[in-house]
Amino acid sequence: VTDEVADYFPHLSLAPTEYWFSTLATLLLPGDAGFSHNDRLAFVAEYVLGFGLLCASNYAQRLSMILLALLRFEFRHFAAKHNPATLAWLQARKQHLGEDEARMHTA
């Protein structure tokens, strides 16, 4: 797994209404901050999307699809601003290679 994938989910914050879905009860061990023999129960809340949440990959995939759609839109908008010589070259490229292969980007 690359760093990009490993660091993707923590960049997606949870809505405050979803915090209770990601709160875990655990027992503190000797050496943990806040450990005492009388009170070992601790609650840990995740405020970002984590790998353990069932919906995490679905949300991340939907975000990725939106980002790619925005990127494609921007490239199409940029392609329309070329000068006539470049537009003629792009048109000839499209006729020779086909629509998908003639794009100046891959996303």
Distance bins in CASP14 RR format, pairs under 12 A and 6 or more apart:
PFRMAT RR
TARGET T0000
AUTHOR 0000-0000-0000
RMODE 2
METHOD distances of the structure
MODEL  1
1 7 0 0 0 0 1 0 0 0 0 0 0
1 8 0 0 0 0 1 0 0 0 0 0 0
1 9 0 0 0 0 0 1 0 0 0 0 0
1 51 0 0 0 0 0 1 0 0 0 0 0
2 8 0 0 0 0 1 0 0 0 0 0 0
3 10 0 0 0 0 0 1 0 0 0 0 0
4 10 0 0 0 0 0 1 0 0 0 0 0
4 11 0 0 0 0 0 1 0 0 0 0 0
4 60 0 0 0 0 0 1 0 0 0 0 0
4 64 0 0 0 0 0 1 0 0 0 0 0
5 11 0 0 0 0 0 1 0 0 0 0 0
5 51 0 0 0 0 0 1 0 0 0 0 0
5 56 0 0 0 0 0 1 0 0 0 0 0
5 57 0 0 0 0 0 1 0 0 0 0 0
5 60 0 0 0 0 1 0 0 0 0 0 0
5 61 0 0 0 0 0 1 0 0 0 0 0
5 64 0 0 0 0 0 1 0 0 0 0 0
6 50 0 0 0 0 0 1 0 0 0 0 0
6 51 0 0 0 0 1 0 0 0 0 0 0
6 60 0 0 0 0 0 1 0 0 0 0 0
7 48 0 0 0 0 0 1 0 0 0 0 0
7 49 0 0 0 0 0 1 0 0 0 0 0
7 50 0 0 0 0 0 1 0 0 0 0 0
7 51 0 0 0 0 0 1 0 0 0 0 0
7 60 0 0 0 0 0 1 0 0 0 0 0
8 48 0 0 0 0 0 1 0 0 0 0 0
8 49 0 0 0 0 1 0 0 0 0 0 0
8 50 0 0 0 0 1 0 0 0 0 0 0
8 51 0 0 0 0 1 0 0 0 0 0 0
8 56 0 0 0 0 1 0 0 0 0 0 0
8 57 0 0 0 0 1 0 0 0 0 0 0
8 59 0 0 0 0 0 1 0 0 0 0 0
8 60 1 0 1 0 0 0 0 0 0 0 0
8 61 0 0 0 0 0 1 0 0 0 0 0
8 63 0 0 0 0 1 0 0 0 0 0 0
8 64 0 0 0 0 1 0 0 0 0 0 0
8 67 0 0 0 0 0 1 0 0 0 0 0
9 22 0 0 0 0 0 1 0 0 0 0 0
9 46 0 0 0 0 1 0 0 0 0 0 0
9 48 1 0 0 1 0 0 0 0 0 0 0
9 49 1 0 1 0 0 0 0 0 0 0 0
9 50 1 0 1 0 0 0 0 0 0 0 0
9 51 1 0 0 1 0 0 0 0 0 0 0
9 52 0 0 0 0 1 0 0 0 0 0 0
9 53 0 0 0 0 1 0 0 0 0 0 0
9 55 0 0 0 0 0 1 0 0 0 0 0
9 56 1 0 1 0 0 0 0 0 0 0 0
9 57 0 0 0 0 1 0 0 0 0 0 0
9 58 0 0 0 0 0 1 0 0 0 0 0
9 59 0 0 0 0 1 0 0 0 0 0 0
9 60 1 0 0 1 0 0 0 0 0 0 0
9 61 0 0 0 0 0 1 0 0 0 0 0
9 63 0 0 0 0 0 1 0 0 0 0 0
9 64 0 0 0 0 0 1 0 0 0 0 0
10 46 0 0 0 0 1 0 0 0 0 0 0
10 47 0 0 0 0 1 0 0 0 0 0 0
10 48 1 0 1 0 0 0 0 0 0 0 0
10 49 1 0 0 1 0 0 0 0 0 0 0
10 50 1 0 0 1 0 0 0 0 0 0 0
10 51 0 0 0 0 1 0 0 0 0 0 0
10 52 0 0 0 0 0 1 0 0 0 0 0
10 53 0 0 0 0 0 1 0 0 0 0 0
10 56 0 0 0 0 0 1 0 0 0 0 0
10 60 0 0 0 0 0 1 0 0 0 0 0
11 47 0 0 0 0 0 1 0 0 0 0 0
11 48 1 0 0 1 0 0 0 0 0 0 0
11 49 0 0 0 0 1 0 0 0 0 0 0
11 50 0 0 0 0 0 1 0 0 0 0 0
11 56 0 0 0 0 0 1 0 0 0 0 0
11 59 0 0 0 0 0 1 0 0 0 0 0
11 60 0 0 0 0 1 0 0 0 0 0 0
11 63 0 0 0 0 1 0 0 0 0 0 0
11 64 0 0 0 0 0 1 0 0 0 0 0
11 67 0 0 0 0 0 1 0 0 0 0 0
12 18 0 0 0 0 0 1 0 0 0 0 0
12 22 0 0 0 0 0 1 0 0 0 0 0
12 46 0 0 0 0 0 1 0 0 0 0 0
12 47 0 0 0 0 0 1 0 0 0 0 0
12 48 1 0 0 1 0 0 0 0 0 0 0
12 49 1 0 1 0 0 0 0 0 0 0 0
12 50 0 0 0 0 1 0 0 0 0 0 0
12 51 0 0 0 0 0 1 0 0 0 0 0
12 53 0 0 0 0 0 1 0 0 0 0 0
12 55 0 0 0 0 0 1 0 0 0 0 0
12 56 0 0 0 0 1 0 0 0 0 0 0
12 57 0 0 0 0 0 1 0 0 0 0 0
12 58 0 0 0 0 0 1 0 0 0 0 0
12 59 1 0 0 1 0 0 0 0 0 0 0
12 60 1 0 0 1 0 0 0 0 0 0 0
12 61 0 0 0 0 0 1 0 0 0 0 0
12 62 0 0 0 0 0 1 0 0 0 0 0
12 63 1 0 0 1 0 0 0 0 0 0 0
12 64 0 0 0 0 0 1 0 0 0 0 0
12 67 0 0 0 0 0 1 0 0 0 0 0
13 19 0 0 0 0 0 1 0 0 0 0 0
13 22 0 0 0 0 0 1 0 0 0 0 0
13 46 0 0 0 0 0 1 0 0 0 0 0
13 47 1 0 0 1 0 0 0 0 0 0 0
13 48 1 0 1 0 0 0 0 0 0 0 0
13 49 1 0 0 1 0 0 0 0 0 0 0
13 50 0 0 0 0 0 1 0 0 0 0 0
13 59 0 0 0 0 0 1 0 0 0 0 0
13 63 0 0 0 0 0 1 0 0 0 0 0
14 20 0 0 0 0 0 1 0 0 0 0 0
14 21 1 0 0 1 0 0 0 0 0 0 0
14 22 1 0 0 1 0 0 0 0 0 0 0
14 23 0 0 0 0 0 1 0 0 0 0 0
14 45 0 0 0 0 1 0 0 0 0 0 0
14 46 1 0 0 1 0 0 0 0 0 0 0
14 47 1 0 1 0 0 0 0 0 0 0 0
14 48 1 0 0 1 0 0 0 0 0 0 0
14 49 1 0 0 1 0 0 0 0 0 0 0
14 50 0 0 0 0 1 0 0 0 0 0 0
14 53 0 0 0 0 1 0 0 0 0 0 0
14 55 0 0 0 0 0 1 0 0 0 0 0
14 56 0 0 0 0 0 1 0 0 0 0 0
14 59 0 0 0 0 1 0 0 0 0 0 0
15 21 0 0 0 0 1 0 0 0 0 0 0
15 22 0 0 0 0 0 1 0 0 0 0 0
15 47 0 0 0 0 1 0 0 0 0 0 0
15 48 0 0 0 0 0 1 0 0 0 0 0
15 49 0 0 0 0 0 1 0 0 0 0 0
15 59 0 0 0 0 0 1 0 0 0 0 0
16 22 0 0 0 0 0 1 0 0 0 0 0
16 45 0 0 0 0 0 1 0 0 0 0 0
16 47 0 0 0 0 1 0 0 0 0 0 0
18 45 0 0 0 0 0 1 0 0 0 0 0
18 46 0 0 0 0 1 0 0 0 0 0 0
18 47 0 0 0 0 1 0 0 0 0 0 0
18 48 0 0 0 0 0 1 0 0 0 0 0
18 49 0 0 0 0 1 0 0 0 0 0 0
18 50 0 0 0 0 0 1 0 0 0 0 0
18 53 0 0 0 0 1 0 0 0 0 0 0
18 55 0 0 0 0 1 0 0 0 0 0 0
18 56 0 0 0 0 0 1 0 0 0 0 0
18 59 0 0 0 0 0 1 0 0 0 0 0
19 43 0 0 0 0 0 1 0 0 0 0 0
19 44 0 0 0 0 0 1 0 0 0 0 0
19 45 1 0 1 0 0 0 0 0 0 0 0
19 46 1 0 0 1 0 0 0 0 0 0 0
19 47 1 0 0 1 0 0 0 0 0 0 0
19 48 0 0 0 0 0 1 0 0 0 0 0
19 49 0 0 0 0 0 1 0 0 0 0 0
19 53 0 0 0 0 0 1 0 0 0 0 0
20 43 0 0 0 0 0 1 0 0 0 0 0
20 45 0 0 0 0 1 0 0 0 0 0 0
20 46 0 0 0 0 0 1 0 0 0 0 0
20 47 0 0 0 0 0 1 0 0 0 0 0
21 45 0 0 0 0 1 0 0 0 0 0 0
21 46 0 0 0 0 1 0 0 0 0 0 0
21 47 0 0 0 0 0 1 0 0 0 0 0
21 49 0 0 0 0 0 1 0 0 0 0 0
21 50 0 0 0 0 0 1 0 0 0 0 0
21 52 0 0 0 0 0 1 0 0 0 0 0
21 53 1 0 0 1 0 0 0 0 0 0 0
21 54 0 0 0 0 1 0 0 0 0 0 0
21 55 0 0 0 0 1 0 0 0 0 0 0
21 56 0 0 0 0 0 1 0 0 0 0 0
22 43 0 0 0 0 0 1 0 0 0 0 0
22 44 0 0 0 0 1 0 0 0 0 0 0
22 45 1 0 0 1 0 0 0 0 0 0 0
22 46 1 0 1 0 0 0 0 0 0 0 0
22 47 1 0 0 1 0 0 0 0 0 0 0
22 48 0 0 0 0 1 0 0 0 0 0 0
22 49 0 0 0 0 1 0 0 0 0 0 0
22 50 1 0 0 1 0 0 0 0 0 0 0
22 51 0 0 0 0 0 1 0 0 0 0 0
22 52 0 0 0 0 1 0 0 0 0 0 0
22 53 1 0 0 1 0 0 0 0 0 0 0
22 54 0 0 0 0 0 1 0 0 0 0 0
22 55 0 0 0 0 0 1 0 0 0 0 0
22 56 0 0 0 0 1 0 0 0 0 0 0
23 42 0 0 0 0 0 1 0 0 0 0 0
23 43 1 0 1 0 0 0 0 0 0 0 0
23 44 1 0 0 1 0 0 0 0 0 0 0
23 45 1 0 1 0 0 0 0 0 0 0 0
23 46 1 0 0 1 0 0 0 0 0 0 0
23 47 0 0 0 0 0 1 0 0 0 0 0
23 53 0 0 0 0 0 1 0 0 0 0 0
24 41 0 0 0 0 0 1 0 0 0 0 0
24 42 0 0 0 0 1 0 0 0 0 0 0
24 43 1 0 0 1 0 0 0 0 0 0 0
24 44 1 0 1 0 0 0 0 0 0 0 0
24 45 1 0 0 1 0 0 0 0 0 0 0
24 46 1 0 0 1 0 0 0 0 0 0 0
24 50 0 0 0 0 0 1 0 0 0 0 0
24 52 0 0 0 0 0 1 0 0 0 0 0
24 53 0 0 0 0 0 1 0 0 0 0 0
25 40 0 0 0 0 0 1 0 0 0 0 0
25 41 1 0 0 1 0 0 0 0 0 0 0
25 42 1 0 0 1 0 0 0 0 0 0 0
25 43 1 0 1 0 0 0 0 0 0 0 0
25 44 0 0 0 0 1 0 0 0 0 0 0
25 45 0 0 0 0 0 1 0 0 0 0 0
26 32 0 0 0 0 1 0 0 0 0 0 0
26 35 0 0 0 0 0 1 0 0 0 0 0
26 40 0 0 0 0 1 0 0 0 0 0 0
26 41 1 0 0 1 0 0 0 0 0 0 0
26 42 1 0 1 0 0 0 0 0 0 0 0
26 43 1 0 0 1 0 0 0 0 0 0 0
26 44 1 0 0 1 0 0 0 0 0 0 0
26 45 0 0 0 0 0 1 0 0 0 0 0
27 34 0 0 0 0 0 1 0 0 0 0 0
27 35 0 0 0 0 1 0 0 0 0 0 0
27 36 0 0 0 0 0 1 0 0 0 0 0
27 37 0 0 0 0 0 1 0 0 0 0 0
27 39 0 0 0 0 0 1 0 0 0 0 0
27 40 1 0 1 0 0 0 0 0 0 0 0
27 41 1 0 0 1 0 0 0 0 0 0 0
27 42 1 0 0 1 0 0 0 0 0 0 0
27 43 0 0 0 0 0 1 0 0 0 0 0
27 44 0 0 0 0 0 1 0 0 0 0 0
28 34 1 0 0 1 0 0 0 0 0 0 0
28 35 1 0 1 0 0 0 0 0 0 0 0
28 36 1 0 0 1 0 0 0 0 0 0 0
28 37 0 0 0 0 0 1 0 0 0 0 0
28 38 0 0 0 0 0 1 0 0 0 0 0
28 39 0 0 0 0 1 0 0 0 0 0 0
28 40 1 0 1 0 0 0 0 0 0 0 0
28 41 1 0 0 1 0 0 0 0 0 0 0
28 42 1 0 1 0 0 0 0 0 0 0 0
28 43 0 0 0 0 0 1 0 0 0 0 0
28 44 0 0 0 0 0 1 0 0 0 0 0
29 35 1 0 0 1 0 0 0 0 0 0 0
29 36 0 0 0 0 0 1 0 0 0 0 0
29 37 0 0 0 0 0 1 0 0 0 0 0
29 40 0 0 0 0 1 0 0 0 0 0 0
29 42 0 0 0 0 0 1 0 0 0 0 0
30 36 0 0 0 0 1 0 0 0 0 0 0
30 37 0 0 0 0 1 0 0 0 0 0 0
30 40 0 0 0 0 1 0 0 0 0 0 0
31 37 0 0 0 0 0 1 0 0 0 0 0
31 40 0 0 0 0 0 1 0 0 0 0 0
32 39 0 0 0 0 0 1 0 0 0 0 0
32 40 0 0 0 0 1 0 0 0 0 0 0
32 41 0 0 0 0 0 1 0 0 0 0 0
32 42 1 0 0 1 0 0 0 0 0 0 0
32 44 0 0 0 0 0 1 0 0 0 0 0
33 42 0 0 0 0 1 0 0 0 0 0 0
33 44 0 0 0 0 0 1 0 0 0 0 0
34 40 0 0 0 0 1 0 0 0 0 0 0
34 41 0 0 0 0 0 1 0 0 0 0 0
34 42 1 0 0 1 0 0 0 0 0 0 0
35 41 0 0 0 0 0 1 0 0 0 0 0
35 42 0 0 0 0 1 0 0 0 0 0 0
36 42 0 0 0 0 0 1 0 0 0 0 0
46 52 0 0 0 0 1 0 0 0 0 0 0
46 53 1 0 0 1 0 0 0 0 0 0 0
46 56 0 0 0 0 0 1 0 0 0 0 0
48 56 0 0 0 0 1 0 0 0 0 0 0
48 59 0 0 0 0 0 1 0 0 0 0 0
48 60 0 0 0 0 0 1 0 0 0 0 0
49 55 0 0 0 0 1 0 0 0 0 0 0
49 56 1 0 1 0 0 0 0 0 0 0 0
49 57 0 0 0 0 1 0 0 0 0 0 0
49 58 0 0 0 0 0 1 0 0 0 0 0
49 59 1 0 0 1 0 0 0 0 0 0 0
49 60 1 0 0 1 0 0 0 0 0 0 0
49 61 0 0 0 0 0 1 0 0 0 0 0
49 62 0 0 0 0 0 1 0 0 0 0 0
49 63 0 0 0 0 1 0 0 0 0 0 0
50 56 1 0 1 0 0 0 0 0 0 0 0
50 57 0 0 0 0 1 0 0 0 0 0 0
50 59 0 0 0 0 1 0 0 0 0 0 0
50 60 0 0 0 0 1 0 0 0 0 0 0
51 57 0 0 0 0 1 0 0 0 0 0 0
51 59 0 0 0 0 0 1 0 0 0 0 0
51 60 0 0 0 0 0 1 0 0 0 0 0
53 59 0 0 0 0 1 0 0 0 0 0 0
53 60 0 0 0 0 0 1 0 0 0 0 0
55 61 0 0 0 0 0 1 0 0 0 0 0
55 62 0 0 0 0 1 0 0 0 0 0 0
55 63 0 0 0 0 0 1 0 0 0 0 0
56 62 0 0 0 0 0 1 0 0 0 0 0
56 63 0 0 0 0 0 1 0 0 0 0 0
57 63 0 0 0 0 0 1 0 0 0 0 0
57 64 0 0 0 0 0 1 0 0 0 0 0
58 64 0 0 0 0 0 1 0 0 0 0 0
58 65 0 0 0 0 0 1 0 0 0 0 0
59 65 0 0 0 0 0 1 0 0 0 0 0
59 66 0 0 0 0 0 1 0 0 0 0 0
60 66 0 0 0 0 0 1 0 0 0 0 0
60 67 0 0 0 0 0 1 0 0 0 0 0
61 67 0 0 0 0 0 1 0 0 0 0 0
61 68 0 0 0 0 0 1 0 0 0 0 0
62 68 0 0 0 0 0 1 0 0 0 0 0
62 69 0 0 0 0 0 1 0 0 0 0 0
63 69 0 0 0 0 0 1 0 0 0 0 0
63 70 0 0 0 0 0 1 0 0 0 0 0
64 70 0 0 0 0 0 1 0 0 0 0 0
64 71 0 0 0 0 0 1 0 0 0 0 0
64 107 0 0 0 0 0 1 0 0 0 0 0
65 71 0 0 0 0 0 1 0 0 0 0 0
65 72 0 0 0 0 0 1 0 0 0 0 0
65 107 0 0 0 0 0 1 0 0 0 0 0
66 72 0 0 0 0 0 1 0 0 0 0 0
66 73 0 0 0 0 0 1 0 0 0 0 0
67 73 0 0 0 0 0 1 0 0 0 0 0
67 74 0 0 0 0 0 1 0 0 0 0 0
67 107 0 0 0 0 1 0 0 0 0 0 0
68 74 0 0 0 0 0 1 0 0 0 0 0
68 75 0 0 0 0 0 1 0 0 0 0 0
68 105 0 0 0 0 0 1 0 0 0 0 0
68 106 0 0 0 0 0 1 0 0 0 0 0
68 107 1 0 1 0 0 0 0 0 0 0 0
69 75 0 0 0 0 0 1 0 0 0 0 0
69 76 0 0 0 0 0 1 0 0 0 0 0
69 107 0 0 0 0 1 0 0 0 0 0 0
70 76 0 0 0 0 0 1 0 0 0 0 0
70 77 0 0 0 0 0 1 0 0 0 0 0
70 107 0 0 0 0 1 0 0 0 0 0 0
71 77 0 0 0 0 0 1 0 0 0 0 0
71 78 0 0 0 0 0 1 0 0 0 0 0
71 103 0 0 0 0 0 1 0 0 0 0 0
71 105 1 0 0 1 0 0 0 0 0 0 0
71 106 0 0 0 0 0 1 0 0 0 0 0
71 107 1 0 1 0 0 0 0 0 0 0 0
72 78 0 0 0 0 0 1 0 0 0 0 0
72 79 0 0 0 0 0 1 0 0 0 0 0
72 100 0 0 0 0 0 1 0 0 0 0 0
72 103 0 0 0 0 1 0 0 0 0 0 0
72 104 0 0 0 0 0 1 0 0 0 0 0
72 105 1 0 0 1 0 0 0 0 0 0 0
72 106 0 0 0 0 0 1 0 0 0 0 0
72 107 1 0 1 0 0 0 0 0 0 0 0
73 79 0 0 0 0 0 1 0 0 0 0 0
73 80 0 0 0 0 0 1 0 0 0 0 0
73 105 0 0 0 0 0 1 0 0 0 0 0
73 107 0 0 0 0 0 1 0 0 0 0 0
74 80 0 0 0 0 0 1 0 0 0 0 0
74 81 0 0 0 0 0 1 0 0 0 0 0
74 105 0 0 0 0 1 0 0 0 0 0 0
74 107 0 0 0 0 1 0 0 0 0 0 0
75 81 0 0 0 0 0 1 0 0 0 0 0
75 82 0 0 0 0 0 1 0 0 0 0 0
75 90 0 0 0 0 0 1 0 0 0 0 0
75 103 1 0 0 1 0 0 0 0 0 0 0
75 104 1 0 0 1 0 0 0 0 0 0 0
75 105 1 0 1 0 0 0 0 0 0 0 0
75 106 0 0 0 0 0 1 0 0 0 0 0
75 107 1 0 0 1 0 0 0 0 0 0 0
76 82 0 0 0 0 0 1 0 0 0 0 0
76 90 0 0 0 0 0 1 0 0 0 0 0
76 99 0 0 0 0 0 1 0 0 0 0 0
76 103 0 0 0 0 1 0 0 0 0 0 0
76 104 0 0 0 0 0 1 0 0 0 0 0
76 105 0 0 0 0 1 0 0 0 0 0 0
76 107 0 0 0 0 0 1 0 0 0 0 0
78 86 0 0 0 0 0 1 0 0 0 0 0
78 90 0 0 0 0 0 1 0 0 0 0 0
78 103 0 0 0 0 0 1 0 0 0 0 0
78 104 0 0 0 0 1 0 0 0 0 0 0
78 105 0 0 0 0 1 0 0 0 0 0 0
79 86 0 0 0 0 1 0 0 0 0 0 0
79 87 0 0 0 0 1 0 0 0 0 0 0
79 89 0 0 0 0 0 1 0 0 0 0 0
79 90 1 0 0 1 0 0 0 0 0 0 0
79 91 0 0 0 0 0 1 0 0 0 0 0
79 93 0 0 0 0 0 1 0 0 0 0 0
79 94 0 0 0 0 0 1 0 0 0 0 0
79 102 0 0 0 0 0 1 0 0 0 0 0
79 103 0 0 0 0 1 0 0 0 0 0 0
79 104 1 0 0 1 0 0 0 0 0 0 0
79 105 0 0 0 0 1 0 0 0 0 0 0
80 86 0 0 0 0 0 1 0 0 0 0 0
80 87 0 0 0 0 1 0 0 0 0 0 0
80 90 0 0 0 0 0 1 0 0 0 0 0
81 87 0 0 0 0 1 0 0 0 0 0 0
81 90 0 0 0 0 0 1 0 0 0 0 0
82 88 0 0 0 0 1 0 0 0 0 0 0
82 89 0 0 0 0 1 0 0 0 0 0 0
82 90 1 0 0 1 0 0 0 0 0 0 0
82 91 0 0 0 0 0 1 0 0 0 0 0
82 93 0 0 0 0 0 1 0 0 0 0 0
82 104 0 0 0 0 1 0 0 0 0 0 0
83 89 0 0 0 0 1 0 0 0 0 0 0
83 90 0 0 0 0 0 1 0 0 0 0 0
84 90 0 0 0 0 0 1 0 0 0 0 0
84 91 0 0 0 0 0 1 0 0 0 0 0
85 91 0 0 0 0 0 1 0 0 0 0 0
85 92 0 0 0 0 0 1 0 0 0 0 0
86 92 0 0 0 0 0 1 0 0 0 0 0
86 93 0 0 0 0 0 1 0 0 0 0 0
86 104 0 0 0 0 1 0 0 0 0 0 0
87 93 0 0 0 0 0 1 0 0 0 0 0
87 94 0 0 0 0 0 1 0 0 0 0 0
87 104 0 0 0 0 0 1 0 0 0 0 0
88 94 0 0 0 0 0 1 0 0 0 0 0
88 95 0 0 0 0 0 1 0 0 0 0 0
89 95 0 0 0 0 0 1 0 0 0 0 0
89 96 0 0 0 0 0 1 0 0 0 0 0
89 97 0 0 0 0 0 1 0 0 0 0 0
89 102 0 0 0 0 0 1 0 0 0 0 0
89 104 0 0 0 0 0 1 0 0 0 0 0
90 96 0 0 0 0 0 1 0 0 0 0 0
90 97 0 0 0 0 0 1 0 0 0 0 0
90 98 0 0 0 0 0 1 0 0 0 0 0
90 99 0 0 0 0 0 1 0 0 0 0 0
90 102 1 0 0 1 0 0 0 0 0 0 0
90 103 0 0 0 0 1 0 0 0 0 0 0
90 104 1 0 0 1 0 0 0 0 0 0 0
91 97 0 0 0 0 0 1 0 0 0 0 0
91 98 0 0 0 0 0 1 0 0 0 0 0
91 99 0 0 0 0 0 1 0 0 0 0 0
91 102 0 0 0 0 1 0 0 0 0 0 0
92 98 0 0 0 0 0 1 0 0 0 0 0
92 102 0 0 0 0 1 0 0 0 0 0 0
93 99 0 0 0 0 0 1 0 0 0 0 0
93 100 0 0 0 0 0 1 0 0 0 0 0
93 101 0 0 0 0 1 0 0 0 0 0 0
93 102 1 0 1 0 0 0 0 0 0 0 0
93 103 0 0 0 0 1 0 0 0 0 0 0
93 104 0 0 0 0 1 0 0 0 0 0 0
94 100 0 0 0 0 1 0 0 0 0 0 0
94 101 0 0 0 0 1 0 0 0 0 0 0
94 102 1 1 0 0 0 0 0 0 0 0 0
94 103 0 0 0 0 1 0 0 0 0 0 0
94 104 0 0 0 0 0 1 0 0 0 0 0
95 101 0 0 0 0 0 1 0 0 0 0 0
95 102 0 0 0 0 1 0 0 0 0 0 0
96 102 1 0 0 1 0 0 0 0 0 0 0
97 103 0 0 0 0 1 0 0 0 0 0 0
97 104 0 0 0 0 0 1 0 0 0 0 0
100 106 0 0 0 0 1 0 0 0 0 0 0
100 107 0 0 0 0 0 1 0 0 0 0 0
END
